[in-house]
Amino acid sequence: MTTSPRSPIVSRRALLTGLTAGTAGLLTGCDSLARNERFRKALFSAENMHKWLQRPLQDRDALAPEYRADQRSPFFRPNGTANPNTESYKALWRGKFADWRLMVDGLVARPLSLSLAQLHTMPQRIQTTRHDCVEGWSAIGTWRGVPLKLVLDAAGLSSRARYLVFHCMDDMGGGNGYYESIDMVDAFHPQTILAHALNEQPLEVRNGAPLRLRVERHLGYKHAKFLSRIEAVDDLSRIRGGKGGYWEDIAGYEWYAGI
């Protein structure tokens, strides 16, 4: 989830820069479109560049590798914030998160307010996967949680929704919590779950209690921890700095962090 500002995704950024230059050259042959400023702005927006330049690089519907239980790491270290340590979070923790709720709103027909107990009653998925952090470390763990698709179906996701924004309880300064976003390709991926347990135990604080996102085809900063709200939107430009996530906005991380 949260990380330090250094990022080794330079190779991806360099690759995209080269692809962008090459694609721009191809467009000059399409005279009518190349002269259409509105078309060019839409085509080369950050949002569209991430999509149509990166998706051809890999099959985004493919499953991330899964492992045996005996291959799990002996210790699953925290990525990013290890403890929100706010008064509101500490109160929820002392109450074993009985008063915590996950809000699901935005472009949905039926906004939801789900308790941890309600999430436990929904169909579950268990997967043992590798977490790859942007800081260079990896760990294998077994996650248990609700497929995100089931929550979106229950909320009646609008056809106008193009992204999900995950709002978190860890304060990143100035009262602003961590946030991340994914598109609908990743939202409906079978391995994308809202996880409440790690290695057969309820999530510990350091790993994102009471609920975190697991979007297994992405680097760790996309795996938002300490979830409090999922917001369905049609555009990311109105969310904070407009780039779709905390580190994307303040440190230039790539919005699409697929691996």
Protein Blocks (a to p, Z undefined) as FASTA:
>chain_A
ZZcfbdcklmmmmmmmmmmmmmmmmmmmmmmlmmmmklmmmmmgmklmmmmmmmmmpcfk
bccddddfklpcfbdcdehjfblopaklmmmmmnnommgccddehjdfbdcdddfklmmm
pccdddddddddfkopacddddddddfklmmmmnopafkbmbdcdddfbdgejhiacddd
ddfklmmpmklccdfbeehiacdfknopabdcddfkbcfklmcghifbdcddfbfklgon
onopaklmmnopafblcZZ
